[in-house]
């Protein structure tokens, strides 16, 4: 879960970069470990590719990024999505549009988990 959640944060940043630059980005996560690694930019070595990829995006596209942790109990949408329950997520946030995505290869290619 730790790796997948971190990869989702990197993928969210990558998605923002496809549309904008020089902006502020807030990513909400219900995973405290992802919050910690993106707040401190310190992780176990096998997760460094995700952090390096994210840092490169932040510098290249001039993103000011903040990752915020909210417990799953308080963030019903994130909790439903993490359980692969799209219908429930949409019921909590009418109008929510959910897209499938392929994680950016560069964020995990050199990881031990690739």
N, C-alpha and C positions, 0 to 999 in steps of 0.2 A: 504494500500500500504506500509506503514511504516514497519509493521510487516513482510509482505511477502518479501520485499526487504532485510531486515536484515537477514531473514531466508535464502535467496539466497546466501548472503555473507558467512554465516556459512556453507551452503551446499558446496560452492566452496572450502572452507578450508578443509572440510571433504573429498572432492574428491581428493584434493592434497595429503592428508595424506595416501590415499590408495596406492599412487604410490611413494611418496618421503618423506624424512625427512631432517632436518637440511638444509633448503633452504630458499631463499627469495621468497616471494609471493606478487604479486601486483594484486589487484582486482579493476577493473574499474566499477563504478556504475554511473547511471544517476540519482540516488536518493540522494539528498543532505542530507536528514535526516540520511540515512544509513552511509554516509561518516562521519557525525558528531558523531554518536554513536560509530563507530569503531575507530575514531581518538581520542576521549576523554575517551572511555570506561565508558560512563555515559549515562544512559537512564532511562525512566520511569520503575518502578519496574516490570511491566508485560513483559518487554522485556529483563530483566536480564537473564533468562534462555539461550537466544541466546548468550549473551555476555559471560556468564560463560562457556557454551559449547565451544565457540570459543577460550577462554583463555586456557581452558584445552588442546585443540588440539595444540595450539601454544607452550605451555610448554612441553607437552609430545613428540611432534614431532620436537621440536626446530625450529619452523617456525618464520621467521622475516616477519611480515605482514604489508603491507601498503594498505590502501583503498583510492582510488583516485576518486574524483567526476569530471565528465565531463558532461556538459549539454547535453540533448538529441539532441539538434540541432547540436552539434559538434560530437556526438557519434551516427552515424546513425544506426550502427548495434544494439547497446543496445536499441535504441528507437524502431526499428522494432521488436526486440524480446519482448520488454515490451508490444507491441501491438499484440502479437501472430502472427506476419507476418514473418514466417520462410523464405519464398521465397525471400522476399525483403531483409532480413538480408544477405542471401547467395549472392544476387546480389551485395551487397556492399563489401562482403568479399568472393570472389570465393575460394572454397576449405574448407570453414567453415563447420565443422561437429557439428551438434546439436543433443544432446541426451536428452531424457526424463529422469527425475530423481524423486526419492521420497526423500523429505527432511529428514534429519536425525532426527529420533524420539526424541532423547535425547536433541535436540536443542529447541524443543517446547513443550514437554510433560507436563511440569509443568506450562506453560504459561496460562494466563486467556483466551487466544484465541484458545487453543487446542480443 
